[in-house]
Amino acid sequence: MSRWLLPVWNSFSNGICRIERVSQKEKKVQYFKGKSVYKGVTMGPVVVYKKQGEQVKRKAIENPEAEILRLRQALEMSKLQLDALYEKAVTEVGEASAAIFEVHKMMLEDEDYLEAAINMIRTECVNAEYAVTMTGNNFSQMFSSMADEYMKARAADVIDVSSRLARNLCGQREQGTFMERPSVIVADDLSPSETVQLDKKKILAFVTVHGSTNSHTAILARMMNIPALVSTDVQMEQLQDGMIAIVDGFEGTMILNPDASTCAKAQKRIREEEEKVALLQELKGKDSVTSDGHKVMLYANIGNVGDIGYVLENDAEGIGLFRSEFLYLGREDAPSEEEQFEAYKQAARMMAGKKVIIRTLDIGADKQADYLGLQQEENPALGYRAIRICLKQPDIFKTQLRALLRAAFYGNISIMYPMIISTSEVQRIQAMIEDVRQELEEQGIQYKVPEQGIMIETPAAVMISDKLAPMVDFFSIGTNDLTQYTLAIDRQNAKLDDFYDPHHESILRMIRMVVENGHRHGKWVGICGELGADAGLTEEFVRMGVDELSVAPSMILKLRKIIRETRFKA
């Protein structure tokens, strides 16, 4: 539970337990399992969030052009609403989370989306609300079928945008939820628009039946530091407002109608967690150094410039993974050199001398970027992606390299290349860097050739890391893909959850091998995958000699605490 909720919580939490003692005989304790997106414990009354509105019906129309005019008017109204939501979100959860509404505006302006809806109106003579609903469903299914977890989660955004358009066409007002006291929000799913309209001061936790760990609800929960569960096995029709729930983000469980003993235990854990949060805040400004003086670099992973405020707020020592592909998605052509240069330069300046490691374009055939000539593939994870696209399309790659070298002149930028499997790939990259350097030199443009490293995310790269190390300045281990490729398991396939083991001995041996080979050649080695944020492995990583951990900003202080309590030499 967030610290600013504690005073309000204390005003009624004891009453919850008293109510439970009186009415427990009439209630049955129920346990539900979900996927945790933020670890914490809270307890409070349930508010069941129900979707509004009737199902959109297909209607025949006689004047398609008049219907298209209605659609365009609804589009303008929707844009104004999104502007208002953006401003509200900025004040409540910060610019990084508010950026989702800028993305929604871009979706509304997407030509493919609009043309599909307009064509349906003209060719089938149907009402606009039906056309946008069906178009939204089609686009949502397209996103849902993608392999990339982030892109899968965008399916909910498409539905959100289409629902907004349909509501405006039907003349419906937006829904809000009134909460008299701090509550646990339980919903089938929550869209970005719905979450931002909730009263943030009265949200104890989010629990959804559907959704993913990359959904906006999950992102918002991490921003607010409140427990949240998605994919929870609860039946919505069994719930009623006012039922008492305990949400445990550590165990990934929700307990309904807890008895007095369980209630008391939850209160004790809540107080303990609040004390831990307060202690973590005291670590801001302190070094990530082991008890025997060994320094570990503790960096943050981000998706765009808008996330840097959150990086600074959590006192990260740098940025270990800046995902540059977000500059390339959701548009009709590749970002220009100037556009990229300004974004990279802004990131460097905002970090004020702290390291910013920018990963070059890491996009795959499962992500929409028509200008790259990507096609559907049977297995995009093993297909035409990342550095393979860059080396096959040198014009696109050189444009990014020019922007990166120019931006490096203005700050502490490093470049990182993804999906490397051979020394020949590194040699080709180095040749392109030299070409770009000569071009900038001849044109009299200020530049700097920065530190350059590669991601180790394939077993091939692990096995030849002794040969790769002399060619680069650093290694960054991408444990997400490395685990997937090593175990031959699609981490998006829920049927394989019982077999997917990120702690598998083979993965840990590979990490140790990469660290040893890097250090043998005087190169630092980091981890930027999800495993880097696994607090249960932090001590082991430190003793392996991992030099850097790059994690979600919310994990920075938690890992710093563990590092400062660890001895490098056991």
C-alpha positions as a Python dict, from the first residue, in 0.01 Angstrom:
ca = {
    (1, 'M'): (0, 0, 0),
    (2, 'S'): (132, 344, -91),
    (3, 'R'): (249, 560, 199),
    (4, 'W'): (2, 840, 127),
    (5, 'L'): (-287, 597, 179),
    (6, 'L'): (-171, 492, 526),
    (7, 'P'): (-345, 766, 731),
    (8, 'V'): (-675, 705, 554),
    (9, 'W'): (-630, 328, 583),
    (10, 'N'): (-573, 343, 958),
    (11, 'S'): (-899, 529, 1007),
    (12, 'F'): (-1110, 228, 910),
    (13, 'S'): (-890, -84, 895),
    (14, 'N'): (-960, -189, 1254),
    (15, 'G'): (-1329, -170, 1178),
    (16, 'I'): (-1286, -426, 899),
    (17, 'C'): (-1166, -686, 1144),
    (18, 'R'): (-1449, -607, 1387),
    (19, 'I'): (-1703, -655, 1109),
    (20, 'E'): (-1539, -987, 1019),
    (21, 'R'): (-1571, -1118, 1375),
    (22, 'V'): (-1944, -1045, 1376),
    (23, 'S'): (-2037, -1182, 1035),
    (24, 'Q'): (-1780, -1456, 970),
    (25, 'K'): (-2027, -1735, 1041),
    (26, 'E'): (-2227, -1627, 737),
    (27, 'K'): (-1928, -1609, 507),
    (28, 'K'): (-1693, -1852, 343),
    (29, 'V'): (-1326, -1763, 299),
    (30, 'Q'): (-1233, -1779, -70),
    (31, 'Y'): (-887, -1786, -229),
    (32, 'F'): (-809, -1678, -586),
    (33, 'K'): (-482, -1695, -780),
    (34, 'G'): (-355, -1438, -1030),
    (35, 'K'): (-36, -1303, -1186),
    (36, 'S'): (128, -1039, -973),
    (37, 'V'): (245, -719, -1141),
    (38, 'Y'): (349, -538, -821),
    (39, 'K'): (449, -699, -493),
    (40, 'G'): (278, -565, -184),
    (41, 'V'): (-3, -643, 59),
    (42, 'T'): (-325, -454, 122),
    (43, 'M'): (-673, -511, 261),
    (44, 'G'): (-1002, -333, 213),
    (45, 'P'): (-1355, -339, 73),
    (46, 'V'): (-1412, -447, -286),
    (47, 'V'): (-1552, -214, -550),
    (48, 'V'): (-1671, -412, -852),
    (49, 'Y'): (-1605, -213, -1168),
    (50, 'K'): (-1868, -294, -1430),
    (51, 'K'): (-1856, -192, -1793),
    (52, 'Q'): (-2133, 36, -1912),
    (53, 'G'): (-2328, 57, -2232),
    (54, 'E'): (-2524, -171, -2457),
    (55, 'Q'): (-2380, -384, -2732),
    (56, 'V'): (-2344, -187, -3054),
    (57, 'K'): (-2594, -309, -3312),
    (58, 'R'): (-2559, -314, -3688),
    (59, 'K'): (-2798, -76, -3864),
    (60, 'A'): (-2852, -11, -4233),
    (61, 'I'): (-2806, 352, -4340),
    (62, 'E'): (-2903, 533, -4657),
    (63, 'N'): (-2647, 815, -4662),
    (64, 'P'): (-2290, 684, -4611),
    (65, 'E'): (-2132, 1028, -4648),
    (66, 'A'): (-2347, 1170, -4369),
    (67, 'E'): (-2242, 875, -4152),
    (68, 'I'): (-1876, 941, -4232),
    (69, 'L'): (-1929, 1304, -4127),
    (70, 'R'): (-2067, 1177, -3794),
    (71, 'L'): (-1755, 964, -3758),
    (72, 'R'): (-1523, 1259, -3819),
    (73, 'Q'): (-1712, 1470, -3565),
    (74, 'A'): (-1684, 1190, -3309),
    (75, 'L'): (-1310, 1169, -3386),
    (76, 'E'): (-1262, 1536, -3299),
    (77, 'M'): (-1463, 1497, -2979),
    (78, 'S'): (-1254, 1192, -2885),
    (79, 'K'): (-930, 1385, -2938),
    (80, 'L'): (-1048, 1663, -2706),
    (81, 'Q'): (-1138, 1404, -2442),
    (82, 'L'): (-795, 1242, -2474),
    (83, 'D'): (-627, 1582, -2432),
    (84, 'A'): (-819, 1629, -2107),
    (85, 'L'): (-731, 1279, -1988),
    (86, 'Y'): (-365, 1343, -2068),
    (87, 'E'): (-360, 1658, -1855),
    (88, 'K'): (-532, 1476, -1567),
    (89, 'A'): (-292, 1183, -1590),
    (90, 'V'): (16, 1409, -1593),
    (91, 'T'): (-83, 1563, -1259),
    (92, 'E'): (-175, 1227, -1099),
    (93, 'V'): (73, 969, -1229),
    (94, 'G'): (334, 1165, -1422),
    (95, 'E'): (418, 1231, -1785),
    (96, 'A'): (552, 881, -1853),
    (97, 'S'): (221, 709, -1777),
    (98, 'A'): (15, 991, -1931),
    (99, 'A'): (188, 931, -2265),
    (100, 'I'): (-53, 645, -2333),
    (101, 'F'): (-319, 902, -2426),
    (102, 'E'): (-87, 1057, -2682),
    (103, 'V'): (-58, 708, -2829),
    (104, 'H'): (-438, 682, -2833),
    (105, 'K'): (-458, 1004, -3033),
    (106, 'M'): (-210, 860, -3281),
    (107, 'M'): (-430, 552, -3312),
    (108, 'L'): (-730, 772, -3390),
    (109, 'E'): (-528, 938, -3665),
    (110, 'D'): (-400, 610, -3810),
    (111, 'E'): (-492, 601, -4178),
    (112, 'D'): (-530, 224, -4196),
    (113, 'Y'): (-774, 227, -3905),
    (114, 'L'): (-981, 516, -4042),
    (115, 'E'): (-985, 383, -4398),
    (116, 'A'): (-1104, 43, -4276),
    (117, 'A'): (-1395, 199, -4085),
    (118, 'I'): (-1487, 438, -4368),
    (119, 'N'): (-1472, 163, -4630),
    (120, 'M'): (-1707, -51, -4421),
    (121, 'I'): (-1953, 237, -4397),
    (122, 'R'): (-1943, 296, -4773),
    (123, 'T'): (-1938, -61, -4900),
    (124, 'E'): (-2177, -216, -4649),
    (125, 'C'): (-2395, 91, -4576),
    (126, 'V'): (-2371, 39, -4200),
    (127, 'N'): (-2382, 282, -3909),
    (128, 'A'): (-2055, 440, -3795),
    (129, 'E'): (-2060, 299, -3442),
    (130, 'Y'): (-2086, -54, -3579),
    (131, 'A'): (-1806, 13, -3830),
    (132, 'V'): (-1561, 145, -3570),
    (133, 'T'): (-1647, -138, -3328),
    (134, 'M'): (-1583, -408, -3588),
    (135, 'T'): (-1267, -233, -3711),
    (136, 'G'): (-1142, -209, -3351),
    (137, 'N'): (-1211, -577, -3296),
    (138, 'N'): (-1019, -671, -3613),
    (139, 'F'): (-718, -457, -3522),
    (140, 'S'): (-728, -583, -3164),
    (141, 'Q'): (-717, -945, -3283),
    (142, 'M'): (-419, -858, -3500),
    (143, 'F'): (-228, -723, -3199),
    (144, 'S'): (-336, -1016, -2980),
    (145, 'S'): (-186, -1262, -3229),
    (146, 'M'): (159, -1101, -3213),
    (147, 'A'): (440, -1278, -3029),
    (148, 'D'): (582, -969, -2860),
    (149, 'E'): (435, -926, -2511),
    (150, 'Y'): (429, -545, -2529),
    (151, 'M'): (251, -546, -2864),
    (152, 'K'): (-3, -802, -2737),
    (153, 'A'): (-94, -563, -2458),
    (154, 'R'): (-174, -290, -2714),
    (155, 'A'): (-484, -488, -2815),
    (156, 'A'): (-659, -339, -2511),
    (157, 'D'): (-562, 11, -2625),
    (158, 'V'): (-724, -42, -2965),
    (159, 'I'): (-1046, -158, -2799),
    (160, 'D'): (-1033, 143, -2567),
    (161, 'V'): (-1000, 385, -2859),
    (162, 'S'): (-1279, 217, -3056),
    (163, 'S'): (-1510, 210, -2753),
    (164, 'R'): (-1454, 582, -2699),
    (165, 'L'): (-1548, 655, -3060),
    (166, 'A'): (-1857, 433, -3036),
    (167, 'R'): (-1970, 601, -2711),
    (168, 'N'): (-1938, 944, -2866),
    (169, 'L'): (-2131, 832, -3174),
    (170, 'C'): (-2405, 692, -2947),
    (171, 'G'): (-2410, 1004, -2730),
    (172, 'Q'): (-2306, 818, -2413),
    (173, 'R'): (-2115, 990, -2133),
    (174, 'E'): (-1795, 850, -1988),
    (175, 'Q'): (-1821, 627, -1685),
    (176, 'G'): (-1666, 701, -1350),
    (177, 'T'): (-1650, 504, -1027),
    (178, 'F'): (-1742, 659, -694),
    (179, 'M'): (-1556, 526, -390),
    (180, 'E'): (-1644, 645, -43),
    (181, 'R'): (-1329, 498, 110),
    (182, 'P'): (-1002, 330, 2),
    (183, 'S'): (-1101, 18, -192),
    (184, 'V'): (-978, -280, -392),
    (185, 'I'): (-1086, -236, -754),
    (186, 'V'): (-1191, -565, -913),
    (187, 'A'): (-1277, -567, -1284),
    (188, 'D'): (-1296, -798, -1581),
    (189, 'D'): (-1031, -569, -1731),
    (190, 'L'): (-950, -200, -1717),
    (191, 'S'): (-866, 23, -2009),
    (192, 'P'): (-626, 319, -1982),
    (193, 'S'): (-919, 563, -1998),
    (194, 'E'): (-1098, 384, -1717),
    (195, 'T'): (-796, 364, -1488),
    (196, 'V'): (-709, 733, -1518),
    (197, 'Q'): (-1066, 836, -1429),
    (198, 'L'): (-1058, 647, -1100),
    (199, 'D'): (-988, 839, -779),
    (200, 'K'): (-623, 744, -725),
    (201, 'K'): (-631, 851, -360),
    (202, 'K'): (-879, 574, -285),
    (203, 'I'): (-728, 280, -472),
    (204, 'L'): (-573, 12, -251),
    (205, 'A'): (-516, -245, -527),
    (206, 'F'): (-617, -356, -876),
    (207, 'V'): (-742, -708, -949),
    (208, 'T'): (-849, -802, -1302),
    (209, 'V'): (-978, -1124, -1454),
    (210, 'H'): (-798, -1056, -1781),
    (211, 'G'): (-512, -826, -1877),
    (212, 'S'): (-136, -873, -1893),
    (213, 'T'): (172, -765, -1703),
    (214, 'N'): (226, -501, -1975),
    (215, 'S'): (-128, -359, -1959),
    (216, 'H'): (-183, 3, -1863),
    (217, 'T'): (-340, -111, -1537),
    (218, 'A'): (-20, -297, -1453),
    (219, 'I'): (196, 0, -1547),
    (220, 'L'): (-19, 232, -1335),
    (221, 'A'): (0, -5, -1037),
    (222, 'R'): (379, -6, -1057),
    (223, 'M'): (380, 372, -1079),
    (224, 'M'): (157, 402, -772),
    (225, 'N'): (342, 126, -583),
    (226, 'I'): (21, -63, -505),
    (227, 'P'): (-47, -439, -527),
    (228, 'A'): (-205, -560, -850),
    (229, 'L'): (-307, -894, -995),
    (230, 'V'): (-401, -977, -1355),
    (231, 'S'): (-536, -1300, -1507),
    (232, 'T'): (-707, -1374, -1176),
    (233, 'D'): (-935, -1679, -1156),
    (234, 'V'): (-1227, -1497, -992),
    (235, 'Q'): (-1588, -1505, -1117),
    (236, 'M'): (-1717, -1148, -1138),
    (237, 'E'): (-2078, -1252, -1078),
    (238, 'Q'): (-1977, -1387, -734),
    (239, 'L'): (-1857, -1046, -617),
    (240, 'Q'): (-2044, -769, -442),
    (241, 'D'): (-1936, -419, -344),
    (242, 'G'): (-1823, -405, 16),
    (243, 'M'): (-1687, -761, 43),
    (244, 'I'): (-1355, -756, 226),
    (245, 'A'): (-1049, -862, 27),
    (246, 'I'): (-681, -913, 102),
    (247, 'V'): (-457, -872, -204),
    (248, 'D'): (-112, -1025, -170),
    (249, 'G'): (117, -928, -456),
    (250, 'F'): (398, -1144, -317),
    (251, 'E'): (194, -1463, -336),
    (252, 'G'): (-23, -1353, -630),
    (253, 'T'): (-343, -1418, -435),
    (254, 'M'): (-668, -1248, -339),
    (255, 'I'): (-853, -1365, -28),
    (256, 'L'): (-1223, -1280, 1),
    (257, 'N'): (-1404, -1275, 335),
    (258, 'P'): (-1091, -1332, 546),
    (259, 'D'): (-1147, -1449, 903),
    (260, 'A'): (-1028, -1244, 1199),
    (261, 'S'): (-696, -1427, 1224),
    (262, 'T'): (-612, -1381, 855),
    (263, 'C'): (-721, -1019, 878),
    (264, 'A'): (-488, -953, 1171),
    (265, 'K'): (-196, -1120, 993),
    (266, 'A'): (-258, -902, 687),
    (267, 'Q'): (-257, -585, 898),
    (268, 'K'): (76, -686, 1049),
    (269, 'R'): (228, -747, 703),
    (270, 'I'): (93, -414, 577),
    (271, 'R'): (265, -230, 863),
    (272, 'E'): (588, -420, 796),
    (273, 'E'): (579, -331, 427),
    (274, 'E'): (520, 37, 507),
    (275, 'E'): (823, 35, 733),
    (276, 'K'): (1031, -125, 456),
    (277, 'V'): (921, 140, 204),
    (278, 'A'): (1017, 417, 447),
    (279, 'L'): (1360, 260, 499),
    (280, 'L'): (1414, 223, 122),
    (281, 'Q'): (1360, 596, 74),
    (282, 'E'): (1660, 655, 299),
    (283, 'L'): (1878, 480, 37),
    (284, 'K'): (1831, 759, -217),
    (285, 'G'): (2160, 929, -287),
    (286, 'K'): (2365, 639, -154),
    (287, 'D'): (2597, 421, -360),
    (288, 'S'): (2516, 66, -467),
    (289, 'V'): (2819, -79, -292),
    (290, 'T'): (2853, -412, -113),
    (291, 'S'): (2937, -424, 257),
    (292, 'D'): (3300, -497, 167),
    (293, 'G'): (3329, -208, -80),
    (294, 'H'): (3255, -361, -422),
    (295, 'K'): (3065, -126, -657),
    (296, 'V'): (2772, -252, -867),
    (297, 'M'): (2619, -21, -1128),
    (298, 'L'): (2241, -5, -1080),
    (299, 'Y'): (2067, 125, -1392),
    (300, 'A'): (1708, 144, -1522),
    (301, 'N'): (1528, 8, -1830),
    (302, 'I'): (1304, 255, -2014),
    (303, 'G'): (1098, 271, -2332),
    (304, 'N'): (1114, 642, -2418),
    (305, 'V'): (1229, 985, -2304),
    (306, 'G'): (906, 1030, -2108),
    (307, 'D'): (1018, 760, -1861),
    (308, 'I'): (1330, 947, -1752),
    (309, 'G'): (1145, 1135, -1478),
    (310, 'Y'): (1066, 800, -1317),
    (311, 'V'): (1433, 697, -1352),
    (312, 'L'): (1546, 1007, -1164),
    (313, 'E'): (1269, 976, -906),
    (314, 'N'): (1389, 628, -813),
    (315, 'D'): (1755, 737, -804),
    (316, 'A'): (1887, 507, -1078),
    (317, 'E'): (2256, 558, -1149),
    (318, 'G'): (2201, 553, -1524),
    (319, 'I'): (1994, 400, -1802),
    (320, 'G'): (2102, 49, -1895),
    (321, 'L'): (1845, -6, -2168),
    (322, 'F'): (1681, 266, -2375),
    (323, 'R'): (1451, 86, -2621),
    (324, 'S'): (1491, 295, -2935),
    (325, 'E'): (1234, 90, -3131),
    (326, 'F'): (953, 293, -2979),
    (327, 'L'): (1061, 574, -3211),
    (328, 'Y'): (990, 344, -3506),
    (329, 'L'): (648, 200, -3417),
    (330, 'G'): (302, 337, -3495),
    (331, 'R'): (403, 547, -3794),
    (332, 'E'): (412, 534, -4176),
    (333, 'D'): (783, 591, -4228),
    (334, 'A'): (1107, 562, -4035),
    (335, 'P'): (1201, 842, -3794),
    (336, 'S'): (1439, 1091, -3948),
    (337, 'E'): (1796, 1145, -3835),
    (338, 'E'): (1699, 1478, -3677),
    (339, 'E'): (1404, 1329, -3489),
    (340, 'Q'): (1621, 1055, -3345),
    (341, 'F'): (1909, 1292, -3272),
    (342, 'E'): (1680, 1521, -3068),
    (343, 'A'): (1536, 1229, -2869),
    (344, 'Y'): (1877, 1080, -2787),
    (345, 'K'): (2029, 1420, -2707),
    (346, 'Q'): (1737, 1505, -2478),
    (347, 'A'): (1782, 1176, -2291),
    (348, 'A'): (2155, 1243, -2246),
    (349, 'R'): (2099, 1597, -2122),
    (350, 'M'): (1821, 1496, -1881),
    (351, 'M'): (2049, 1234, -1727),
    (352, 'A'): (2310, 1506, -1668),
    (353, 'G'): (2623, 1302, -1724),
    (354, 'K'): (2490, 967, -1608),
    (355, 'K'): (2529, 683, -1857),
    (356, 'V'): (2252, 626, -2115),
    (357, 'I'): (2283, 295, -2303),
    (358, 'I'): (2073, 307, -2618),
    (359, 'R'): (1983, -20, -2785),
    (360, 'T'): (1969, 5, -3162),
    (361, 'L'): (1651, -89, -3346),
    (362, 'D'): (1517, -416, -3203),
    (363, 'I'): (1203, -480, -3399),
    (364, 'G'): (1066, -808, -3536),
    (365, 'A'): (825, -932, -3797),
    (366, 'D'): (553, -947, -3531),
    (367, 'K'): (562, -567, -3488),
    (368, 'Q'): (393, -334, -3733),
    (369, 'A'): (638, -124, -3935),
    (370, 'D'): (527, -154, -4296),
    (371, 'Y'): (802, 75, -4424),
    (372, 'L'): (1058, -193, -4325),
    (373, 'G'): (899, -445, -4560),
    (374, 'L'): (835, -697, -4285),
    (375, 'Q'): (616, -997, -4356),
    (376, 'Q'): (430, -1242, -4136),
    (377, 'E'): (656, -1525, -4021),
    (378, 'E'): (586, -1866, -3871),
    (379, 'N'): (823, -1794, -3580),
    (380, 'P'): (911, -1424, -3553),
    (381, 'A'): (1134, -1484, -3247),
    (382, 'L'): (1369, -1681, -3476),
    (383, 'G'): (1315, -1466, -3781),
    (384, 'Y'): (1398, -1138, -3949),
    (385, 'R'): (1449, -909, -3651),
    (386, 'A'): (1680, -674, -3463),
    (387, 'I'): (2037, -652, -3597),
    (388, 'R'): (1941, -871, -3896),
    (389, 'I'): (1706, -600, -4023),
    (390, 'C'): (1971, -335, -3961),
    (391, 'L'): (2240, -520, -4155),
    (392, 'K'): (1999, -601, -4439),
    (393, 'Q'): (1874, -241, -4457),
    (394, 'P'): (2189, -31, -4405),
    (395, 'D'): (2021, 299, -4493),
    (396, 'I'): (1785, 263, -4197),
    (397, 'F'): (2072, 154, -3971),
    (398, 'K'): (2314, 428, -4078),
    (399, 'T'): (2051, 693, -4014),
    (400, 'Q'): (2024, 573, -3656),
    (401, 'L'): (2400, 547, -3615),
    (402, 'R'): (2447, 903, -3740),
    (403, 'A'): (2191, 1026, -3486),
    (404, 'L'): (2358, 830, -3206),
    (405, 'L'): (2710, 953, -3280),
    (406, 'R'): (2586, 1312, -3300),
    (407, 'A'): (2393, 1282, -2972),
    (408, 'A'): (2694, 1123, -2800),
    (409, 'F'): (2872, 1459, -2835),
    (410, 'Y'): (2623, 1603, -2584),
    (411, 'G'): (2631, 1345, -2307),
    (412, 'N'): (2735, 1007, -2172),
    (413, 'I'): (2578, 783, -2437),
    (414, 'S'): (2669, 421, -2510),
    (415, 'I'): (2538, 207, -2796),
    (416, 'M'): (2422, -153, -2760),
    (417, 'Y'): (2351, -393, -3048),
    (418, 'P'): (2088, -671, -3001),
    (419, 'M'): (2066, -1032, -3119),
    (420, 'I'): (2434, -1082, -3206),
    (421, 'I'): (2533, -1439, -3295),
    (422, 'S'): (2872, -1401, -3469),
    (423, 'T'): (3197, -1205, -3485),
    (424, 'S'): (3126, -1123, -3851),
    (425, 'E'): (2816, -926, -3749),
    (426, 'V'): (3024, -716, -3513),
    (427, 'Q'): (3281, -656, -3788),
    (428, 'R'): (3008, -536, -4025),
    (429, 'I'): (2873, -302, -3757),
    (430, 'Q'): (3221, -162, -3694),
    (431, 'A'): (3265, -97, -4067),
    (432, 'M'): (2936, 95, -4075),
    (433, 'I'): (3038, 298, -3769),
    (434, 'E'): (3359, 394, -3946),
    (435, 'D'): (3165, 495, -4260),
    (436, 'V'): (2933, 711, -4051),
    (437, 'R'): (3225, 865, -3862),
    (438, 'Q'): (3397, 962, -4186),
    (439, 'E'): (3075, 1111, -4327),
    (440, 'L'): (3023, 1327, -4018),
    (441, 'E'): (3388, 1431, -4019),
    (442, 'E'): (3375, 1536, -4384),
    (443, 'Q'): (3051, 1727, -4327),
    (444, 'G'): (3196, 1914, -4031),
    (445, 'I'): (2923, 1785, -3795),
    (446, 'Q'): (3005, 1747, -3426),
    (447, 'Y'): (3009, 1386, -3312),
    (448, 'K'): (3168, 1136, -3076),
    (449, 'V'): (3222, 763, -3122),
    (450, 'P'): (3088, 634, -2789),
    (451, 'E'): (3135, 315, -2590),
    (452, 'Q'): (2979, 23, -2778),
    (453, 'G'): (2858, -314, -2654),
    (454, 'I'): (2647, -608, -2757),
    (455, 'M'): (2358, -795, -2602),
    (456, 'I'): (2423, -1156, -2514),
    (457, 'E'): (2080, -1313, -2565),
    (458, 'T'): (2151, -1621, -2776),
    (459, 'P'): (2333, -1940, -2677),
    (460, 'A'): (2559, -1880, -2978),
    (461, 'A'): (2677, -1549, -2835),
    (462, 'V'): (2741, -1712, -2496),
    (463, 'M'): (2955, -1987, -2645),
    (464, 'I'): (3174, -1744, -2843),
    (465, 'S'): (3176, -1467, -2581),
    (466, 'D'): (3552, -1520, -2543),
    (467, 'K'): (3593, -1416, -2910),
    (468, 'L'): (3336, -1135, -2895),
    (469, 'A'): (3479, -970, -2583),
    (470, 'P'): (3794, -824, -2748),
    (471, 'M'): (3576, -664, -3017),
    (472, 'V'): (3347, -459, -2790),
    (473, 'D'): (3349, -242, -2479),
    (474, 'F'): (3088, -430, -2277),
    (475, 'F'): (2833, -712, -2267),
    (476, 'S'): (2470, -680, -2156),
    (477, 'I'): (2295, -1013, -2099),
    (478, 'G'): (1933, -1017, -2220),
    (479, 'T'): (1799, -1296, -2001),
    (480, 'N'): (1444, -1295, -2146),
    (481, 'D'): (1544, -1417, -2491),
    (482, 'L'): (1843, -1613, -2363),
    (483, 'T'): (1613, -1821, -2141),
    (484, 'Q'): (1361, -1870, -2420),
    (485, 'Y'): (1621, -1983, -2671),
    (486, 'T'): (1812, -2201, -2426),
    (487, 'L'): (1509, -2387, -2290),
    (488, 'A'): (1334, -2403, -2630),
    (489, 'I'): (1021, -2262, -2465),
    (490, 'D'): (799, -1982, -2593),
    (491, 'R'): (763, -1765, -2283),
    (492, 'Q'): (432, -1631, -2420),
    (493, 'N'): (275, -1978, -2422),
    (494, 'A'): (76, -2016, -2099),
    (495, 'K'): (60, -2394, -2147),
    (496, 'L'): (435, -2409, -2089),
    (497, 'D'): (442, -2209, -1764),
    (498, 'D'): (514, -2526, -1565),
    (499, 'F'): (823, -2593, -1777),
    (500, 'Y'): (957, -2236, -1803),
    (501, 'D'): (1229, -2194, -1541),
    (502, 'P'): (1432, -1871, -1554),
    (503, 'H'): (1643, -2007, -1264),
    (504, 'H'): (1745, -2311, -1468),
    (505, 'E'): (2103, -2413, -1391),
    (506, 'S'): (2195, -2378, -1759),
    (507, 'I'): (2101, -2009, -1757),
    (508, 'L'): (2304, -1935, -1445),
    (509, 'R'): (2604, -2123, -1588),
    (510, 'M'): (2580, -1921, -1909),
    (511, 'I'): (2572, -1593, -1717),
    (512, 'R'): (2879, -1699, -1522),
    (513, 'M'): (3060, -1795, -1845),
    (514, 'V'): (2985, -1458, -2006),
    (515, 'V'): (3104, -1269, -1697),
    (516, 'E'): (3428, -1466, -1684),
    (517, 'N'): (3499, -1421, -2056),
    (518, 'G'): (3420, -1049, -2041),
    (519, 'H'): (3641, -989, -1740),
    (520, 'R'): (3924, -1192, -1890),
    (521, 'H'): (3943, -926, -2161),
    (522, 'G'): (3886, -630, -1929),
    (523, 'K'): (3522, -566, -2027),
    (524, 'W'): (3233, -496, -1791),
    (525, 'V'): (2927, -723, -1799),
    (526, 'G'): (2567, -636, -1711),
    (527, 'I'): (2221, -791, -1710),
    (528, 'C'): (1924, -604, -1858),
    (529, 'G'): (1660, -881, -1871),
    (530, 'E'): (1386, -951, -1617),
    (531, 'L'): (1617, -1185, -1425),
    (532, 'G'): (1823, -882, -1325),
    (533, 'A'): (1533, -765, -1108),
    (534, 'D'): (1493, -1104, -939),
    (535, 'A'): (1583, -1015, -580),
    (536, 'G'): (1635, -1381, -502),
    (537, 'L'): (1935, -1388, -738),
    (538, 'T'): (2089, -1047, -665),
    (539, 'E'): (2339, -1179, -412),
    (540, 'E'): (2444, -1459, -650),
    (541, 'F'): (2487, -1215, -941),
    (542, 'V'): (2702, -986, -728),
    (543, 'R'): (2928, -1274, -626),
    (544, 'M'): (2949, -1394, -987),
    (545, 'G'): (3101, -1055, -1062),
    (546, 'V'): (2813, -904, -1261),
    (547, 'D'): (2910, -537, -1288),
    (548, 'E'): (2571, -386, -1373),
    (549, 'L'): (2202, -462, -1322),
    (550, 'S'): (1948, -272, -1532),
    (551, 'V'): (1592, -310, -1408),
    (552, 'A'): (1251, -140, -1392),
    (553, 'P'): (1290, 192, -1206),
    (554, 'S'): (1062, 72, -923),
    (555, 'M'): (1316, -202, -837),
    (556, 'I'): (1620, 26, -797),
    (557, 'L'): (1601, 93, -423),
    (558, 'K'): (1502, -265, -340),
    (559, 'L'): (1809, -402, -517),
    (560, 'R'): (2032, -132, -369),
    (561, 'K'): (1935, -250, -22),
    (562, 'I'): (2027, -610, -107),
    (563, 'I'): (2357, -506, -267),
    (564, 'R'): (2457, -297, 35),
    (565, 'E'): (2387, -594, 265),
    (566, 'T'): (2585, -841, 49),
    (567, 'R'): (2954, -930, 79),
    (568, 'F'): (3124, -951, -260),
    (569, 'K'): (3381, -1195, -125),
    (570, 'A'): (3186, -1454, 72),
}
